[in-house]
Amino acid sequence: VSQSRYGEITIKLQLEEHYLKLSVTDNGPGWPKIIKQYAGKPFLSTKEHGVGLGLYNAFSLASAVNGKFILLDSLNGGACAQFLIPIWKE
C-alpha cells in the first residue's frame, strides 16, 4: 500500500484458478467514462501531454501472453486494473 495523488494504492498478487492475478486499486475518482468506453484503443488519453499508449500497451501485453487486462470500478469508489496471466499446471 502506498500514497499517490489518487489516494491510497493497493497492489495484490493472487493465484486464481488458472491465472496469476495482479490487481492495482486506488480510492481516487475512478476511471473516466471515455477510458472505459474506448479501453484498449491506442492514442486515447485524458492527460494534457499524454500519448495514450499506456493502457493500450497493457491490453497488448495481456493479449500477447493469452491473458486478460480488465478495468473495473473499485468497491471504494476508485479504479482497479487487473492483469490476469495464464499459468499452466502439469
C-alpha positions as CSV (number, residue, x, y, z in Angstrom):
1,V,0.0,0.0,0.0
2,S,1.3,3.5,-0.9
3,Q,0.0,7.0,-1.3
4,S,-0.3,8.9,-4.6
5,R,-2.3,11.8,-6.0
6,Y,-5.1,9.3,-6.4
7,G,-5.1,8.4,-2.7
8,E,-4.1,5.1,-1.4
9,I,-2.9,2.5,-3.9
10,T,-3.1,-1.2,-3.1
11,I,-1.3,-3.9,-5.1
12,K,-2.3,-7.5,-4.8
13,L,-0.9,-10.7,-6.4
14,Q,-3.2,-13.7,-6.2
15,L,-3.5,-17.2,-7.6
16,E,-7.0,-17.6,-9.1
17,E,-7.9,-20.8,-10.9
18,H,-5.6,-20.9,-14.0
19,Y,-4.4,-17.3,-13.6
20,L,-1.9,-15.3,-11.7
21,K,-3.9,-12.1,-11.0
22,L,-2.2,-8.8,-10.4
23,S,-4.6,-6.1,-9.2
24,V,-3.8,-2.4,-8.7
25,T,-6.6,-0.5,-6.9
26,D,-6.9,3.1,-5.8
27,N,-9.5,5.1,-3.9
28,G,-9.4,8.1,-6.3
29,P,-12.1,9.4,-8.7
30,G,-12.3,6.1,-10.7
31,W,-11.9,5.5,-14.4
32,P,-13.2,8.3,-16.7
33,K,-16.2,7.3,-18.8
34,I,-14.2,7.8,-22.0
35,I,-11.4,5.5,-20.9
36,K,-13.9,2.7,-20.0
37,Q,-15.7,3.2,-23.3
38,Y,-12.6,3.0,-25.5
39,A,-10.3,0.9,-23.3
40,G,-7.5,-0.7,-25.3
41,K,-7.6,1.7,-28.2
42,P,-4.3,3.5,-29.0
43,F,-3.7,7.2,-28.6
44,L,-6.6,7.8,-26.1
45,S,-5.5,10.0,-23.2
46,T,-7.2,12.2,-20.7
47,K,-3.9,13.9,-19.8
48,E,-2.9,17.2,-21.5
49,H,0.5,15.8,-22.5
50,G,-0.4,12.1,-22.6
51,V,0.5,10.0,-25.6
52,G,-2.3,7.5,-25.0
53,L,-0.3,4.3,-25.2
54,G,-0.1,3.1,-21.5
55,L,-3.4,1.2,-21.3
56,Y,-3.0,0.2,-25.0
57,N,0.3,-1.4,-24.1
58,A,-1.2,-3.2,-21.1
59,F,-4.0,-4.6,-23.2
60,S,-1.5,-5.6,-25.9
61,L,0.8,-7.4,-23.4
62,A,-2.1,-9.3,-21.9
63,S,-3.2,-10.4,-25.4
64,A,0.4,-11.5,-26.3
65,V,0.5,-13.9,-23.3
66,N,-3.0,-15.1,-23.8
67,G,-4.1,-13.2,-20.7
68,K,-6.6,-10.6,-19.8
69,F,-6.4,-6.9,-18.8
70,I,-9.5,-5.6,-17.1
71,L,-10.6,-2.2,-15.9
72,L,-13.0,-2.2,-13.1
73,D,-14.6,0.3,-10.7
74,S,-13.3,-0.3,-7.2
75,L,-15.6,-1.1,-4.3
76,N,-14.1,2.0,-2.6
77,G,-15.3,4.3,-5.5
78,G,-11.8,4.3,-7.1
79,A,-10.4,2.4,-10.0
80,C,-9.0,-1.1,-10.3
81,A,-6.8,-2.6,-13.1
82,Q,-6.4,-6.3,-13.2
83,F,-3.8,-8.2,-15.3
84,L,-4.6,-12.0,-15.5
85,I,-1.6,-14.0,-16.6
86,P,-2.4,-17.7,-17.5
87,I,-0.5,-20.4,-15.7
88,W,-0.2,-24.0,-16.7
89,K,-0.2,-26.8,-14.2
90,E,1.2,-30.1,-15.1
